[in-house]
Amino acid sequence: MRLTRTLKAAAAAAALLLAAACDSSGSGGSPASGLNPPDLKAPTKLGRTEGQVNLIAWAGYVEDGSNDPKVDWVSGFEKQTGCQVHSKVAASSDEMVKLMKTGEYDAVSASGDASLRLIASGDAAPVNTSLVPNYKDIFSGLKNGAWNSVKGRMYGIPHGRGANLLMYNTAKVNPAPTSWSAVFDGAARYKGHVTAYDSPIYIADAALYLKAARPELKIKDPYALDQKQFDAAVALLKKQNGDIGEYWGDYLKEVSAFKSGDSVIGTTWQVIASLAADEGAKVKAFVPKEGSTGWSDTWMVSAKAKHPNCAYKWLDWIVSPKVNAQVAEYFGEAPANSKACAETSDKNFCTTYHASDEGYWKNIAFWNTPIEQCLDGRTGVRCVPYAKWVQAWTEIKG
């Protein structure tokens, strides 16, 4: 079982997004419909493979047996395609964006807080999904998302998804919570023992709660906040800061904190909740009544790919049923391929991760990149861009 991703964003990288996206006009519709990315063409057919492929990925996505001899889905790909895999692990979405701009990489496993940047800047090309046979079996809820498509054009192949859950110690938190209010307006009850995800994107969690708790703010999309809405979310998080015992970015630290009792309630991922329970912590994790934020990763092809044919072969391989199941179990996420669930070693895995429960995912607001052009379609107001989220996060933590 793998490890955590971290999203320690840099304001400079967010500024690159702003420069790339600001000149696009807001036209309403789906959140990304107002973007006008460069008119790049997807290939109409594949040619001979080039003998190698250069990938940027989250740790745990490209395993060749060197970390664990039992965990290897790269060797089979190399043998089948003749494409030798060269991969670089990125520690953040900002690092992925920066590396993609070099033109030295063919594909990247981008999360939603990076994908729109890559689309808007022209660093990621649209994909021809007909050249990825396994795409037909991808869950419908992952196709044509606000974070991986623009105006009906897919800019990548969905890889997997996960929700940001509320976890609590069942012995120390009574009554059982049903709302995010337990870590926001009601956090003082657990002062010093509340935990939260250490990233600017966590501002969206506060916005999601305020969407329900303060309807007068008229928040439609937690990633599309005008100044008044943003200020309300920041104020809530500054208030919460006084009750926080620890912000987490390392999943092992959160497991340890819940085992010791240093943390009794806060945001988590299913993989962390499962591991904590396996190690004896009395915890439960769930999606509160307001819904949750979450993440979905997409394999995107560089517009400057030197090995596009091998890149397409990799996209199809990584979402093939058996491989997608292997990655999902190792990483700790719901697989993207609907046939992967029949291939998992733990036959309850897809039930635990709600892989095929599209009703469950309708309550998840997947990470997206805040830009001045409001992602909720509003045209008469500017929204707060991600660079400001980064600055505010520093202020929130004091």
C-alpha positions as CSV (number, residue, x, y, z in Angstrom):
1,M,0.0,0.0,0.0
2,R,1.3,3.4,-1.0
3,L,1.7,6.8,0.3
4,T,0.4,10.2,0.0
5,R,0.4,12.9,-2.5
6,T,1.2,16.5,-1.4
7,L,0.0,19.7,-2.9
8,K,2.4,22.3,-1.7
9,A,1.6,24.9,-4.4
10,A,3.8,27.7,-5.4
11,A,2.3,31.1,-6.2
12,A,4.5,31.4,-9.2
13,A,3.1,28.3,-10.8
14,A,-0.4,29.6,-10.1
15,A,0.5,32.8,-11.8
16,L,1.4,30.8,-14.9
17,L,-2.2,29.5,-14.9
18,L,-3.6,33.0,-14.6
19,A,-1.6,34.3,-17.5
20,A,-2.6,31.3,-19.6
21,A,-6.3,31.5,-18.8
22,C,-7.1,35.2,-18.3
23,D,-7.6,35.9,-22.0
24,S,-10.4,33.4,-22.4
25,S,-13.9,34.6,-22.3
26,G,-16.6,33.4,-19.9
27,S,-19.5,31.8,-21.7
28,G,-21.3,29.9,-19.0
29,G,-22.1,26.2,-19.5
30,S,-19.9,23.6,-18.0
31,P,-17.2,24.9,-15.7
32,A,-14.4,24.6,-18.3
33,S,-16.6,25.6,-21.3
34,G,-15.4,29.2,-21.2
35,L,-11.7,28.3,-21.7
36,N,-10.3,28.8,-25.1
37,P,-7.2,26.6,-25.3
38,P,-5.0,26.5,-28.3
39,D,-6.5,24.6,-31.3
40,L,-4.4,21.5,-30.9
41,K,-5.3,18.4,-32.9
42,A,-5.4,14.8,-31.6
43,P,-3.9,12.1,-33.8
44,T,-6.3,10.3,-36.1
45,K,-4.2,7.1,-36.0
46,L,-1.2,5.6,-34.3
47,G,2.1,4.9,-36.0
48,R,5.0,2.7,-35.0
49,T,6.1,2.9,-31.4
50,E,9.2,4.9,-30.7
51,G,10.9,2.5,-28.3
52,Q,10.5,4.6,-25.1
53,V,8.1,6.8,-23.2
54,N,8.8,9.5,-20.6
55,L,6.3,9.9,-17.8
56,I,5.6,12.2,-14.9
57,A,3.5,10.5,-12.2
58,W,2.4,10.4,-8.6
59,A,4.4,7.9,-6.5
60,G,2.8,4.5,-6.8
61,Y,1.4,5.0,-10.4
62,V,4.4,3.7,-12.4
63,E,5.8,0.6,-10.5
64,D,8.4,-1.6,-12.1
65,G,9.3,-3.9,-9.2
66,S,12.2,-1.8,-7.9
67,N,10.3,-0.6,-4.8
68,D,8.6,-4.0,-4.3
69,P,9.3,-7.1,-6.4
70,K,5.6,-8.0,-6.1
71,V,4.5,-4.7,-7.5
72,D,5.3,-4.4,-11.2
73,W,3.0,-3.5,-14.1
74,V,5.7,-1.7,-16.1
75,S,7.7,-4.8,-17.2
76,G,4.7,-6.3,-18.9
77,F,4.0,-3.1,-20.7
78,E,7.6,-2.9,-21.9
79,K,7.6,-6.5,-23.1
80,Q,4.3,-6.1,-24.9
81,T,4.9,-2.8,-26.6
82,G,8.7,-2.5,-26.9
83,C,8.4,1.0,-25.2
84,Q,10.9,1.4,-22.4
85,V,9.4,3.4,-19.5
86,H,11.3,6.3,-18.0
87,S,9.4,7.9,-15.2
88,K,9.8,10.8,-12.8
89,V,7.8,11.0,-9.5
90,A,6.5,14.5,-8.9
91,A,5.7,15.7,-5.3
92,S,3.1,18.2,-6.3
93,S,0.8,19.3,-9.0
94,D,2.8,22.5,-9.5
95,E,5.9,20.4,-10.1
96,M,4.0,18.4,-12.7
97,V,3.0,21.6,-14.5
98,K,6.5,22.9,-14.5
99,L,8.0,19.6,-15.8
100,M,5.4,19.4,-18.6
101,K,6.4,22.8,-19.8
102,T,9.9,21.5,-20.6
103,G,8.6,19.3,-23.4
104,E,10.8,16.5,-22.1
105,Y,7.9,14.3,-21.0
106,D,5.3,12.5,-23.0
107,A,2.5,12.1,-20.5
108,V,1.5,13.0,-16.9
109,S,-0.9,11.7,-14.3
110,A,-2.5,15.1,-13.6
111,S,-4.9,15.9,-10.8
112,G,-7.7,18.3,-11.3
113,D,-5.8,21.2,-9.7
114,A,-3.2,20.9,-12.6
115,S,-5.2,19.7,-15.6
116,L,-6.9,22.9,-16.5
117,R,-3.5,24.7,-16.3
118,L,-2.1,22.2,-18.8
119,I,-5.1,22.6,-21.1
120,A,-5.2,26.4,-21.0
121,S,-1.5,26.8,-21.6
122,G,-1.5,24.3,-24.5
123,D,1.0,22.0,-22.8
124,A,-1.6,19.1,-22.9
125,A,-3.1,18.0,-26.2
126,P,-6.7,16.7,-26.7
127,V,-6.8,12.9,-26.9
128,N,-8.5,10.7,-29.5
129,T,-10.3,8.3,-27.2
130,S,-11.0,5.9,-30.0
131,L,-7.2,5.2,-30.1
132,V,-7.5,4.0,-26.4
133,P,-9.6,0.8,-26.6
134,N,-10.1,0.5,-22.9
135,Y,-11.6,4.0,-22.7
136,K,-15.0,2.4,-23.5
137,D,-15.1,0.7,-20.1
138,I,-14.2,3.9,-18.1
139,F,-17.0,4.8,-15.6
140,S,-19.2,7.4,-17.2
141,G,-18.8,9.7,-14.2
142,L,-15.2,10.2,-15.1
143,K,-15.7,11.2,-18.7
144,N,-16.1,14.8,-19.9
145,G,-15.4,16.2,-16.4
146,A,-15.0,19.8,-15.7
147,W,-11.3,19.1,-14.9
148,N,-10.4,16.9,-17.9
149,S,-12.4,18.2,-20.9
150,V,-13.3,21.4,-22.6
151,K,-16.4,21.8,-24.8
152,G,-16.9,18.1,-25.2
153,R,-13.2,17.3,-26.0
154,M,-11.4,15.0,-23.7
155,Y,-7.9,16.0,-22.8
156,G,-6.9,12.7,-21.1
157,I,-7.8,9.3,-20.0
158,P,-9.3,9.0,-16.4
159,H,-7.1,6.9,-14.1
160,G,-9.0,6.8,-10.7
161,R,-10.7,8.9,-8.1
162,G,-11.1,9.4,-4.4
163,A,-13.1,11.4,-1.9
164,N,-11.9,13.6,1.0
165,L,-13.8,12.1,4.0
166,L,-14.6,13.1,7.5
167,M,-12.9,10.7,10.0
168,Y,-13.6,10.5,13.7
169,N,-12.6,8.5,16.7
170,T,-15.8,6.5,17.6
171,A,-14.8,6.3,21.3
172,K,-14.1,10.0,21.8
173,V,-16.5,11.8,19.4
174,N,-20.1,11.6,20.6
175,P,-22.7,11.8,19.2
176,A,-21.5,10.6,15.8
177,P,-21.1,13.6,13.4
178,T,-23.2,13.9,10.3
179,S,-21.9,17.3,9.1
180,W,-18.7,19.1,8.3
181,S,-19.8,21.5,11.1
182,A,-18.0,19.2,13.5
183,V,-14.7,20.5,12.2
184,F,-15.8,24.0,11.4
185,D,-18.4,25.8,13.5
186,G,-18.3,23.0,16.1
187,A,-14.6,22.5,16.2
188,A,-14.0,24.1,19.6
189,R,-15.6,21.0,21.2
190,Y,-12.5,19.0,20.1
191,K,-10.0,21.9,20.5
192,G,-6.4,20.8,19.9
193,H,-7.5,17.4,18.4
194,V,-8.9,18.5,15.1
195,T,-6.9,17.8,11.9
196,A,-7.1,19.2,8.4
197,Y,-5.4,18.6,5.1
198,D,-2.4,20.9,4.6
199,S,-2.9,22.5,1.3
200,P,-4.4,25.7,-0.2
201,I,-7.0,23.5,-2.0
202,Y,-8.5,22.8,1.5
203,I,-10.1,26.2,1.2
204,A,-12.6,24.5,-1.1
205,D,-13.6,22.2,1.8
206,A,-14.6,25.3,3.8
207,A,-16.4,26.7,0.8
208,L,-18.3,23.4,0.3
209,Y,-19.5,23.6,3.9
210,L,-20.5,27.3,3.6
211,K,-22.5,26.5,0.5
212,A,-24.9,24.6,2.7
213,A,-24.4,26.5,6.0
214,R,-24.7,30.0,4.6
215,P,-26.9,29.9,1.5
216,E,-26.9,33.7,1.4
217,L,-23.3,33.5,0.1
218,K,-24.7,31.8,-3.0
219,I,-21.8,29.5,-3.5
220,K,-22.4,27.2,-6.5
221,D,-18.9,25.8,-7.0
222,P,-16.3,25.6,-4.2
223,Y,-13.6,26.3,-6.7
224,A,-15.3,29.4,-8.1
225,L,-15.3,32.0,-5.3
226,D,-15.8,35.7,-5.7
227,Q,-14.1,37.9,-3.2
228,K,-17.0,37.9,-0.7
229,Q,-17.3,34.1,-0.8
230,F,-13.6,33.6,-0.6
231,D,-13.3,36.0,2.4
232,A,-16.0,34.0,4.2
233,A,-14.2,30.7,3.6
234,V,-10.8,32.2,4.8
235,A,-12.4,33.6,7.9
236,L,-13.9,30.2,8.7
237,L,-10.5,28.6,8.3
238,K,-8.8,31.2,10.4
239,K,-11.3,30.5,13.2
240,Q,-10.8,26.7,12.8
241,N,-7.0,27.2,13.0
242,G,-7.4,27.9,16.8
243,D,-8.8,24.4,17.2
244,I,-6.4,22.5,14.9
245,G,-3.9,20.2,16.6
246,E,-2.1,19.4,13.4
247,Y,-2.4,19.9,9.6
248,W,-1.4,16.7,7.8
249,G,0.2,16.1,4.5
250,D,1.8,12.7,5.3
251,Y,-0.7,9.8,5.6
252,L,1.5,8.0,8.1
253,K,1.4,10.9,10.5
254,E,-2.4,11.0,10.3
255,V,-2.6,7.3,11.0
256,S,-0.3,7.8,14.0
257,A,-2.2,10.8,15.3
258,F,-5.5,8.9,15.3
259,K,-3.9,5.9,17.0
260,S,-2.5,8.0,19.8
261,G,-5.5,10.1,20.2
262,D,-3.7,13.3,19.3
263,S,-6.3,13.7,16.5
264,V,-9.9,12.6,17.0
265,I,-11.7,14.2,14.1
266,G,-10.8,15.7,10.7
267,T,-10.4,15.2,6.9
268,T,-8.9,12.0,5.5
269,W,-8.8,9.6,2.6
270,Q,-10.3,6.0,2.5
271,V,-6.8,4.5,2.3
272,I,-5.8,6.2,5.5
273,A,-9.0,5.3,7.3
274,S,-8.6,1.6,6.3
275,L,-5.0,1.6,7.4
276,A,-5.8,3.3,10.7
277,A,-8.5,0.8,11.4
278,D,-6.2,-2.1,10.5
279,E,-3.7,-0.8,13.0
280,G,-6.3,-0.7,15.8
281,A,-7.6,2.8,15.7
282,K,-11.3,3.1,16.5
283,V,-12.3,5.2,13.5
284,K,-15.0,5.7,11.0
285,A,-14.9,7.8,7.8
286,F,-17.7,8.9,5.6
287,V,-19.1,11.6,3.3
288,P,-21.0,14.2,5.4
289,K,-24.5,15.4,4.4
290,E,-23.0,18.5,2.6
291,G,-21.0,16.2,0.3
292,S,-17.2,16.3,0.0
293,T,-14.4,17.5,-2.1
294,G,-12.3,14.9,-3.9
295,W,-9.7,14.2,-6.6
296,S,-9.6,12.5,-9.9
297,D,-6.4,11.9,-11.9
298,T,-6.2,11.9,-15.6
299,W,-3.4,10.7,-17.9
300,M,-2.7,13.6,-20.3
301,V,-0.4,13.6,-23.3
302,S,2.0,16.4,-23.9
303,A,1.4,18.6,-26.9
304,K,5.2,18.3,-27.5
305,A,5.4,14.5,-27.0
306,K,8.4,13.0,-28.7
307,H,7.0,9.5,-28.2
308,P,3.2,10.0,-28.8
309,N,2.6,6.4,-30.0
310,C,4.2,4.9,-26.9
311,A,2.3,7.4,-24.8
312,Y,-1.0,6.2,-26.2
313,K,0.0,2.6,-25.6
314,W,0.7,3.6,-22.0
315,L,-2.7,5.3,-21.6
316,D,-4.5,2.2,-22.8
317,W,-2.3,-0.1,-20.7
318,I,-2.6,1.8,-17.4
319,V,-6.5,1.7,-17.6
320,S,-6.7,-1.9,-18.8
321,P,-8.8,-3.9,-16.2
322,K,-6.0,-5.9,-14.5
323,V,-3.4,-3.1,-14.4
324,N,-6.0,-0.5,-13.3
325,A,-7.0,-2.9,-10.5
326,Q,-3.4,-3.3,-9.4
327,V,-2.7,0.4,-9.3
328,A,-5.9,1.2,-7.5
329,E,-5.2,-1.3,-4.7
330,Y,-1.6,-0.3,-4.4
331,F,-2.3,3.4,-4.4
332,G,-5.6,3.4,-2.5
333,E,-8.3,4.8,-4.8
334,A,-11.3,3.7,-6.8
335,P,-10.3,2.4,-10.3
336,A,-11.5,4.1,-13.4
337,N,-12.2,1.0,-15.5
338,S,-15.5,-0.7,-14.7
339,K,-14.0,-4.1,-15.4
340,A,-11.1,-3.6,-12.9
341,C,-13.3,-4.5,-10.0
342,A,-13.4,-8.2,-11.1
343,E,-9.6,-8.2,-11.1
344,T,-8.9,-6.8,-7.5
345,S,-7.2,-9.2,-5.0
346,D,-9.6,-7.9,-2.3
347,K,-13.0,-8.7,-3.6
348,N,-14.5,-6.1,-1.3
349,F,-12.2,-3.4,-2.5
350,C,-14.5,-1.7,-5.0
351,T,-17.3,-1.7,-2.5
352,T,-15.2,0.0,0.1
353,Y,-14.0,2.6,-2.4
354,H,-17.5,3.0,-4.0
355,A,-15.9,2.4,-7.4
356,S,-19.2,1.8,-9.3
357,D,-21.5,3.9,-7.2
358,E,-22.1,6.9,-9.4
359,G,-24.7,8.2,-7.0
360,Y,-21.9,8.4,-4.4
361,W,-19.6,10.4,-6.7
362,K,-22.4,12.9,-7.6
363,N,-21.8,14.3,-4.0
364,I,-18.1,14.7,-4.6
365,A,-16.7,18.1,-5.9
366,F,-13.5,17.0,-7.6
367,W,-10.5,19.3,-7.3
368,N,-10.3,22.0,-9.9
369,T,-8.1,25.0,-10.5
370,P,-9.5,28.3,-9.4
371,I,-9.1,31.1,-12.0
372,E,-10.3,34.7,-12.3
373,Q,-12.8,33.5,-14.9
374,C,-15.4,32.0,-12.6
375,L,-15.7,28.2,-13.2
376,D,-19.4,28.3,-12.3
377,G,-20.2,30.3,-15.4
378,R,-20.6,33.7,-13.9
379,T,-19.5,36.5,-16.2
380,G,-20.2,39.7,-14.2
381,V,-17.7,39.1,-11.5
382,R,-14.1,38.0,-11.1
383,C,-13.3,34.9,-9.0
384,V,-10.2,34.6,-6.8
385,P,-7.4,32.8,-8.6
386,Y,-5.3,30.1,-7.1
387,A,-2.3,32.4,-6.5
388,K,-4.5,34.2,-3.9
389,W,-5.5,30.8,-2.4
390,V,-1.8,30.1,-1.8
391,Q,-1.3,33.4,-0.2
392,A,-4.3,33.0,2.0
393,W,-3.3,29.6,3.1
394,T,-0.1,31.0,4.6
395,E,-2.1,33.6,6.5
396,I,-4.7,31.0,7.7
397,K,-1.9,28.8,9.2
398,G,-0.3,31.9,10.8
